[in-house]
Amino acid sequence: MKNDILKILATKAKNRMINKNLRNTYSNVDIKIINKNDDVFYNKVKEIMNEEEYVCNPLKRLMDNEKLMKMDMRSRERYLLETIEKYQEAKRRIEREQNAIV
């Protein structure tokens, strides 16, 4: 069921981005769920990237399912999009750090 929710949210977000309605949808929403300077999140991403086994859905491991279930659909979509953005930023940062070491 949790995977189904993430798939639905991702599909809706993708459709909004394709239709360029993303800005209009969230223009009046004042929600800040994810802290940009979150070392705990960064460390979780680092653990996922350093695992021997391939992780097919890292977002599921990064998102707080209890918090997710308490939100309405719009907040869930916002939370998903912010988590995706933050994951990508952390992943790029980790890759830059690893390339600098090598």
FENMOJO-V962742 format. One record per helix or strand of 2 or more residues. SS is the DSSP state (a for helix, b for strand). FROM is the first residue (numbers start at 1). TO is the last residue. If there is no record, write none. Layout:
# FENMOJO-V962742
ss: (SS:SS)
from: (FROM:FROM)
to: (TO:TO)
This chain:
# FENMOJO-V962742
ss: (a:a:a:a:a:a)
from: (2:22:39:58:65:73)
to: (18:25:50:62:70:101)
